Amino acid sequence: MTVDTSPEAQLEQPQQTSLGTAAARNLATTTKSAPQMQEITSRWLLRMLPWVETKGGTYRVNRRLTYTVGDGRIEFVQDGSRVRVIPRELGELAMLRGFDDEEVLSTLAERCVQRDFRAGEVLVERGTPAEAIHLIAHGRVSQTTVGKYGDEVGVAVLADGDRFGENALLDADAVSDYTATADTSGVLLTLSRADFAAVMAAAPQLQAHIREFGSIPHQRQNKHGEAEIAMSAGHTGEHELPTAFVDYELKPREYELSIAQTVLRVHTRVADLYNEPMNQTEEQLRLTIEALRERQEHELINNREFGLLHNAAFNQRIQTHSGPPTPDDLDELLCRRRGSKFFLAHPKTIAAIGREFNARGLYPDHVDLGGQQVPAWRGVPILPCSKIPISKENTSSILVMRTGADNQGVIGLHQTGLPEEYEPGLSVRFMGIDERSIISYLVTTYYSAAILVPDALGVLENVQIARRNA
């Protein structure tokens, strides 16, 4: 074998004169990071909500009795995703004005069927038989018809508390003379003529009322619809004072603690042999708890029973003026409640807010929140929350809330002192070792959220977050 010993060959194949780095690493101790996780977010909602101890697992929100018969609009009760019409509010219908039989009104209310609708959905077609009355709990509906010259013209725009098809309950030959189309998604309740007739057949007092149309006895109420507390002021002498009492809701809303849990499994071999320099079980548990807290915040926003998006009062939900989130829209959110603590929006929505502000030459202030500078409008922080959904149409929602039980705001609910509690309201319970040497731990947290009065939470809906073409 001939070896090329020329100087050129020696330059091309240098001889190794010391230990290489690849081999040296076999004897070295590496510096390692703790396991990283992309799912972790700032979780501002969990940090900003005041948490109230909930013994017994249930929190009851007692309120003054509220109804506003006589204001021309129908009001509803929300119980999570379920919507019911307040029986006495049916007195807003012309044919039931003055009818005060609670039992019959309750029966009619129970016959109302909930219907969720989508934007663009045709609810009633012009020229079709009208067989039911539709009560709009939430959403916007446009009524159109054919004009004198054959073109389509608008008749009315209806929103929360309005109704259409009222004549269908008594007129068997009623025909819709307009088309009702949903402008936004929403909820309505439908009472069919057949159900109304069945209730009336069993209630002679209702039959008599329909024939006579008596006058309505108004219940005095304040501007918020609460039963009024009678009082006198500015009088002199021995003026006879009115008597009063504070009436309460007979069936107050109760919030039961929800649950998020998982089973963490670790092999005994891993736990025994691979605990240096980091404890494997502790790292597994840390990341599991992070994921559990992320799910907890998601549920507080999106759960249909207690989530903030689904439980905001209909009269506290507003639409944007033009689509994108403008300063005017944020001002309208703020003016509907006192003591707003913070806005909550998806990061993409916050970017859209910034674009709209920049287009107007406005630059939001920043406030210090726990040592972190965050953008604010009118001194109210605008905080990110990636759990707020974005629709296929690139729209989202912005929440604003007042917090704290003393302020009649939004509160978080939890229970501490759980068996084997690892963090406040979160427990880690040893479940044993199976025949495959797998250690199991049950990781559990209990939580919910309550809105103490309706104006504690406001929502700006259908916010356009896509960038507009120049």
C-alpha positions as CSV (number, residue, x, y, z in Angstrom):
1,M,0.0,0.0,0.0
2,T,1.4,3.3,-1.1
3,V,1.0,6.3,1.3
4,D,1.1,9.8,-0.1
5,T,3.5,11.7,2.1
6,S,3.5,14.8,0.0
7,P,3.0,18.2,1.8
8,E,-0.3,18.7,-0.1
9,A,-1.7,15.4,1.2
10,Q,-0.8,16.2,4.8
11,L,-2.6,19.5,4.6
12,E,-5.8,17.7,3.3
13,Q,-5.7,15.1,6.1
14,P,-4.5,16.7,9.3
15,Q,-3.6,14.3,12.1
16,Q,-5.6,14.5,15.4
17,T,-3.3,15.5,18.2
18,S,-5.8,15.8,21.1
19,L,-9.1,14.3,22.4
20,G,-12.0,15.2,20.3
21,T,-15.1,17.0,21.6
22,A,-17.5,14.2,20.6
23,A,-15.6,11.7,22.7
24,A,-15.1,14.1,25.6
25,R,-18.8,14.6,26.0
26,N,-19.1,11.0,27.2
27,L,-17.2,12.1,30.4
28,A,-18.9,15.5,30.8
29,T,-22.0,16.5,32.8
30,T,-24.4,18.4,30.6
31,T,-26.3,21.5,31.8
32,K,-30.0,20.9,31.3
33,S,-33.1,23.0,31.3
34,A,-36.3,22.0,33.0
35,P,-38.9,20.6,30.6
36,Q,-40.4,23.5,28.6
37,M,-44.1,23.8,27.5
38,Q,-45.6,25.9,24.7
39,E,-49.2,25.7,26.1
40,I,-48.4,28.0,29.1
41,T,-49.9,31.4,28.7
42,S,-50.1,34.4,31.0
43,R,-53.6,33.3,32.4
44,W,-54.6,36.9,33.3
45,L,-58.2,35.9,34.1
46,L,-57.1,33.4,36.8
47,R,-54.7,36.1,38.2
48,M,-57.2,39.0,38.2
49,L,-60.4,37.3,39.5
50,P,-60.9,37.5,43.2
51,W,-61.4,33.9,44.4
52,V,-64.2,33.2,46.9
53,E,-64.2,30.2,49.2
54,T,-67.2,28.0,48.3
55,K,-68.1,25.6,51.1
56,G,-70.5,22.9,50.2
57,G,-69.5,23.2,46.5
58,T,-72.4,25.6,45.7
59,Y,-72.6,29.4,45.6
60,R,-76.1,31.0,45.6
61,V,-76.5,34.5,44.1
62,N,-79.4,36.3,45.9
63,R,-80.8,39.3,44.1
64,R,-83.7,41.7,44.4
65,L,-86.7,40.6,42.4
66,T,-86.4,42.1,38.9
67,Y,-89.1,42.4,36.2
68,T,-90.1,45.3,34.1
69,V,-93.6,44.7,32.7
70,G,-94.7,47.7,30.8
71,D,-91.5,48.7,29.2
72,G,-92.5,47.2,25.8
73,R,-89.7,44.6,25.8
74,I,-89.7,41.0,26.9
75,E,-87.0,39.8,29.4
76,F,-85.5,36.4,29.8
77,V,-83.7,34.4,32.4
78,Q,-80.4,32.7,31.6
79,D,-79.3,29.5,33.3
80,G,-76.1,28.6,31.5
81,S,-76.9,28.0,27.9
82,R,-80.6,27.5,28.6
83,V,-82.9,30.5,28.2
84,R,-86.4,30.9,29.7
85,V,-88.9,33.8,29.3
86,I,-90.0,35.3,32.6
87,P,-93.7,34.4,32.8
88,R,-94.9,37.9,33.8
89,E,-93.0,39.3,30.9
90,L,-95.5,37.7,28.6
91,G,-97.8,40.5,29.7
92,E,-95.9,42.6,27.2
93,L,-97.9,40.9,24.5
94,A,-101.0,42.9,23.6
95,M,-103.4,40.1,24.1
96,L,-102.0,39.3,27.5
97,R,-101.7,42.9,28.8
98,G,-103.2,42.9,32.2
99,F,-103.5,39.2,32.6
100,D,-101.9,38.3,36.0
101,D,-102.6,34.6,36.5
102,E,-99.1,33.4,37.4
103,E,-99.9,29.7,36.9
104,V,-101.3,30.2,33.4
105,L,-98.4,32.5,32.4
106,S,-95.9,30.0,33.8
107,T,-97.5,27.3,31.7
108,L,-97.3,29.4,28.6
109,A,-93.6,30.2,29.4
110,E,-92.9,26.5,29.7
111,R,-94.4,25.9,26.2
112,C,-91.8,28.3,24.6
113,V,-89.2,26.3,22.7
114,Q,-85.6,27.6,22.5
115,R,-84.0,28.0,19.1
116,D,-80.4,29.0,18.4
117,F,-79.9,30.7,15.1
118,R,-76.9,31.6,12.9
119,A,-76.1,34.8,11.1
120,G,-77.8,34.8,7.6
121,E,-80.4,32.2,8.6
122,V,-83.9,32.8,7.3
123,L,-86.2,32.5,10.3
124,V,-89.5,33.3,8.6
125,E,-90.2,33.3,4.9
126,R,-92.6,35.9,3.3
127,G,-95.9,34.4,2.2
128,T,-95.7,31.3,4.4
129,P,-98.4,30.5,7.1
130,A,-97.7,32.2,10.4
131,E,-98.1,29.5,13.0
132,A,-96.1,30.9,16.0
133,I,-94.8,34.0,17.8
134,H,-91.1,34.4,18.1
135,L,-89.5,36.1,21.1
136,I,-85.9,37.4,20.5
137,A,-83.8,36.7,23.6
138,H,-80.6,37.8,21.9
139,G,-79.4,38.8,18.4
140,R,-80.5,41.1,15.6
141,V,-83.1,40.2,13.0
142,S,-84.1,42.2,9.9
143,Q,-87.5,42.1,8.4
144,T,-87.8,42.8,4.7
145,T,-90.6,42.7,2.2
146,V,-91.3,43.4,-1.5
147,G,-91.8,47.1,-2.2
148,K,-94.2,48.9,-4.5
149,Y,-91.9,48.6,-7.5
150,G,-90.8,45.0,-6.9
151,D,-87.6,45.7,-5.0
152,E,-86.7,44.4,-1.6
153,V,-87.2,47.0,1.2
154,G,-86.6,46.9,4.9
155,V,-89.5,46.8,7.3
156,A,-87.8,46.8,10.7
157,V,-84.7,45.7,12.6
158,L,-85.5,43.8,15.8
159,A,-83.2,43.0,18.7
160,D,-83.1,41.7,22.2
161,G,-86.6,41.8,23.8
162,D,-88.5,42.3,20.6
163,R,-90.9,39.8,19.0
164,F,-92.6,39.1,15.7
165,G,-95.6,37.0,14.6
166,E,-97.8,38.0,17.5
167,N,-100.9,37.9,15.4
168,A,-100.3,34.2,14.7
169,L,-101.5,33.1,18.1
170,L,-105.2,34.0,17.5
171,D,-105.5,34.0,13.7
172,A,-105.5,30.6,12.1
173,D,-105.3,32.1,8.6
174,A,-102.3,34.4,9.4
175,V,-99.7,34.7,6.8
176,S,-96.2,36.2,7.1
177,D,-96.1,39.4,5.1
178,Y,-92.3,39.8,5.6
179,T,-89.1,37.8,5.6
180,A,-87.2,37.7,8.9
181,T,-83.4,37.1,8.5
182,A,-80.8,36.9,11.2
183,D,-78.1,39.5,11.0
184,T,-76.2,37.9,13.8
185,S,-76.2,34.7,15.7
186,G,-78.6,34.6,18.6
187,V,-81.4,32.9,20.5
188,L,-85.2,33.1,20.3
189,L,-88.1,31.3,21.9
190,T,-91.0,30.2,19.9
191,L,-94.6,29.7,21.1
192,S,-96.8,27.9,18.6
193,R,-100.5,28.6,18.0
194,A,-101.3,25.0,18.9
195,D,-99.6,25.2,22.3
196,F,-101.2,28.6,23.0
197,A,-104.6,27.1,22.1
198,A,-104.1,24.1,24.3
199,V,-103.3,26.3,27.3
200,M,-106.2,28.6,26.7
201,A,-108.6,25.6,26.4
202,A,-107.7,24.5,29.9
203,A,-107.8,28.1,31.4
204,P,-111.3,29.7,31.3
205,Q,-109.8,32.9,32.9
206,L,-107.5,33.3,29.9
207,Q,-110.4,32.8,27.5
208,A,-112.3,35.6,29.4
209,H,-109.3,37.9,29.3
210,I,-108.7,37.4,25.5
211,R,-112.3,38.5,25.0
212,E,-112.2,41.5,27.3
213,F,-108.6,42.8,27.1
214,G,-108.6,44.4,30.6
215,S,-106.1,47.0,31.8
216,I,-102.7,46.1,33.1
217,P,-101.9,46.6,36.8
218,H,-98.3,48.0,36.7
219,Q,-95.8,46.9,39.3
220,R,-93.7,49.9,40.4
221,Q,-90.0,49.4,39.7
222,N,-86.8,51.3,39.5
223,K,-84.8,52.0,36.3
224,H,-83.0,48.6,36.7
225,G,-86.3,46.7,36.7
226,E,-86.0,45.9,40.4
227,A,-89.2,46.0,42.6
228,E,-89.3,49.5,44.0
229,I,-88.7,50.3,47.7
230,A,-91.3,52.9,48.5
231,M,-90.1,56.0,50.4
232,S,-90.8,59.6,51.0
233,A,-88.3,62.6,51.0
234,G,-88.5,66.3,51.4
235,H,-91.7,66.3,53.4
236,T,-92.6,68.4,56.4
237,G,-94.8,68.0,59.4
238,E,-96.6,64.7,60.3
239,H,-96.5,63.3,56.8
240,E,-97.7,59.7,56.6
241,L,-94.7,57.6,55.4
242,P,-95.1,54.8,52.9
243,T,-94.4,51.2,53.9
244,A,-91.9,49.1,52.0
245,F,-90.1,45.8,51.9
246,V,-87.3,44.5,49.7
247,D,-88.5,41.6,47.5
248,Y,-86.1,38.9,46.5
249,E,-86.0,36.4,43.6
250,L,-87.7,33.2,44.7
251,K,-85.4,31.0,42.7
252,P,-81.9,32.5,42.8
253,R,-79.2,31.2,40.5
254,E,-76.9,28.6,42.1
255,Y,-73.4,27.9,40.8
256,E,-72.0,24.4,41.5
257,L,-68.2,24.0,41.4
258,S,-67.0,22.4,38.2
259,I,-64.1,20.0,38.0
260,A,-61.0,19.4,35.9
261,Q,-58.9,16.4,36.6
262,T,-56.5,13.9,35.1
263,V,-54.5,10.8,36.2
264,L,-50.7,11.3,36.1
265,R,-48.7,8.0,35.6
266,V,-45.0,7.6,36.3
267,H,-43.1,4.3,36.1
268,T,-41.3,3.4,39.3
269,R,-38.1,2.7,37.4
270,V,-38.1,6.3,36.1
271,A,-38.9,7.7,39.6
272,D,-36.2,5.6,41.2
273,L,-33.3,5.9,38.8
274,Y,-33.6,9.1,36.9
275,N,-34.1,11.8,39.5
276,E,-30.9,13.7,39.2
277,P,-30.5,16.6,38.8
278,M,-34.3,17.0,38.5
279,N,-37.1,15.1,40.2
280,Q,-39.0,13.3,37.4
281,T,-42.2,13.1,39.4
282,E,-42.1,16.8,40.3
283,E,-41.5,17.8,36.7
284,Q,-44.3,15.6,35.4
285,L,-46.6,17.1,38.0
286,R,-45.6,20.7,37.3
287,L,-46.4,20.4,33.6
288,T,-49.6,18.5,34.3
289,I,-50.8,21.3,36.7
290,E,-49.9,23.9,34.1
291,A,-52.1,22.1,31.5
292,L,-54.9,21.8,34.1
293,R,-54.8,25.5,34.9
294,E,-54.9,26.3,31.1
295,R,-58.1,24.1,30.8
296,Q,-59.5,25.8,33.9
297,E,-59.2,29.3,32.3
298,H,-60.7,27.9,29.0
299,E,-63.7,26.6,30.9
300,L,-64.2,29.9,32.8
301,I,-64.5,31.6,29.4
302,N,-66.3,29.1,27.2
303,N,-68.3,26.6,29.4
304,R,-72.0,26.9,28.5
305,E,-73.2,26.5,32.1
306,F,-71.0,29.1,33.9
307,G,-68.5,30.5,31.3
308,L,-68.4,34.3,31.0
309,L,-69.1,34.4,27.3
310,H,-72.3,32.4,27.6
311,N,-73.6,34.0,30.9
312,A,-73.2,37.6,30.1
313,A,-76.6,39.3,30.2
314,F,-78.2,39.9,26.8
315,N,-78.6,43.6,27.6
316,Q,-74.9,43.9,28.4
317,R,-73.9,42.6,24.9
318,I,-73.3,45.2,22.2
319,Q,-72.2,45.1,18.6
320,T,-69.4,47.1,17.0
321,H,-70.3,50.3,15.1
322,S,-68.4,49.3,11.9
323,G,-66.8,45.9,12.5
324,P,-63.2,46.6,13.8
325,P,-62.8,47.5,17.5
326,T,-62.8,51.3,17.7
327,P,-62.3,53.6,20.7
328,D,-66.0,54.4,20.4
329,D,-66.8,50.7,20.9
330,L,-64.6,50.5,24.0
331,D,-66.1,53.7,25.4
332,E,-69.6,52.2,25.0
333,L,-68.5,49.1,26.9
334,L,-67.1,51.2,29.7
335,C,-70.1,53.6,30.0
336,R,-72.5,50.7,30.7
337,R,-70.9,49.8,34.1
338,R,-69.1,51.4,37.0
339,G,-65.7,50.5,38.2
340,S,-64.5,48.4,35.2
341,K,-61.4,46.5,36.3
342,F,-60.0,45.2,33.0
343,F,-60.7,44.3,29.4
344,L,-60.0,40.8,28.2
345,A,-59.4,40.1,24.5
346,H,-57.6,37.6,22.3
347,P,-54.1,38.7,21.4
348,K,-55.2,39.1,17.7
349,T,-58.0,41.3,18.9
350,I,-55.6,43.5,20.9
351,A,-53.5,43.9,17.7
352,A,-56.7,45.0,15.9
353,I,-57.4,47.5,18.6
354,G,-53.9,48.9,18.2
355,R,-54.4,49.2,14.4
356,E,-57.6,51.1,14.9
357,F,-56.1,53.4,17.5
358,N,-53.0,54.1,15.3
359,A,-55.3,54.9,12.3
360,R,-56.8,57.6,14.4
361,G,-53.5,58.9,15.8
362,L,-54.3,57.6,19.2
363,Y,-51.8,55.8,21.4
364,P,-53.2,54.0,24.4
365,D,-51.6,54.5,27.8
366,H,-49.8,51.8,29.7
367,V,-50.4,50.9,33.3
368,D,-48.4,48.9,35.8
369,L,-50.0,45.6,36.7
370,G,-48.0,43.6,39.1
371,G,-44.8,45.0,37.8
372,Q,-45.7,44.5,34.2
373,Q,-46.5,47.3,31.8
374,V,-49.8,46.5,29.9
375,P,-51.8,48.7,27.4
376,A,-54.9,50.4,28.7
377,W,-57.8,52.6,27.6
378,R,-59.2,55.2,29.9
379,G,-57.0,53.7,32.6
380,V,-58.5,50.2,32.2
381,P,-55.9,47.5,31.4
382,I,-56.4,45.5,28.1
383,L,-55.3,42.0,29.0
384,P,-54.7,39.1,26.5
385,C,-56.5,35.8,26.7
386,S,-56.0,33.3,24.0
387,K,-59.0,31.2,25.2
388,I,-61.5,33.7,23.7
389,P,-62.6,32.0,20.5
390,I,-62.1,33.4,17.0
391,S,-64.8,32.5,14.5
392,K,-64.4,31.3,10.9
393,E,-65.3,34.9,9.8
394,N,-62.3,36.3,11.8
395,T,-64.5,37.8,14.5
396,S,-64.1,37.6,18.2
397,S,-65.3,39.2,21.4
398,I,-64.0,41.7,24.0
399,L,-65.0,41.3,27.6
400,V,-64.9,44.0,30.3
401,M,-65.7,43.3,33.9
402,R,-66.0,44.7,37.4
403,T,-64.7,42.2,39.9
404,G,-65.1,41.4,43.6
405,A,-68.0,40.5,45.9
406,D,-68.0,43.9,47.6
407,N,-68.4,45.6,44.2
408,Q,-71.1,43.3,43.0
409,G,-68.8,42.1,40.3
410,V,-67.5,38.9,38.8
411,I,-65.9,36.4,41.2
412,G,-64.1,33.1,40.9
413,L,-65.3,30.2,43.0
414,H,-63.1,27.5,44.5
415,Q,-62.8,25.4,47.7
416,T,-59.5,25.1,49.6
417,G,-58.5,22.6,52.3
418,L,-59.0,19.6,50.0
419,P,-57.5,16.3,51.0
420,E,-53.9,16.1,49.9
421,E,-54.0,19.7,48.6
422,Y,-51.0,20.6,46.5
423,E,-52.0,24.2,45.7
424,P,-55.1,26.2,46.9
425,G,-58.1,24.4,45.3
426,L,-56.0,21.7,43.7
427,S,-55.2,18.3,45.1
428,V,-52.8,15.5,44.1
429,R,-53.8,12.1,45.5
430,F,-51.8,9.0,45.4
431,M,-53.8,6.2,43.7
432,G,-51.4,3.3,44.1
433,I,-49.0,1.2,42.1
434,D,-50.3,-1.4,39.6
435,E,-48.9,-4.7,38.5
436,R,-46.9,-3.0,35.8
437,S,-45.0,-0.9,38.3
438,I,-46.9,2.3,37.3
439,I,-47.5,4.9,40.0
440,S,-50.8,6.8,39.5
441,Y,-51.7,10.2,40.9
442,L,-55.2,11.8,40.6
443,V,-54.8,15.6,39.9
444,T,-58.0,17.5,40.6
445,T,-59.1,21.1,40.7
446,Y,-62.6,22.5,41.5
447,Y,-63.7,26.0,40.2
448,S,-66.5,28.1,38.8
449,A,-67.3,31.8,38.3
450,A,-70.3,33.9,39.2
451,I,-71.7,37.2,37.9
452,L,-73.3,38.8,40.9
453,V,-75.3,41.5,39.0
454,P,-75.8,41.6,35.3
455,D,-73.9,44.9,34.6
456,A,-70.7,43.4,36.2
457,L,-69.8,41.9,32.8
458,G,-70.1,43.4,29.3
459,V,-69.2,41.9,25.9
460,L,-68.5,43.5,22.6
461,E,-69.5,40.9,20.1
462,N,-68.6,40.2,16.4
463,V,-65.4,42.2,16.5
464,Q,-63.7,42.1,13.1
465,I,-60.0,41.4,13.7
466,A,-58.8,40.7,10.1
467,R,-56.6,43.4,8.6
468,R,-58.5,45.6,6.1
469,N,-57.0,46.2,2.7
470,A,-55.7,49.7,2.2
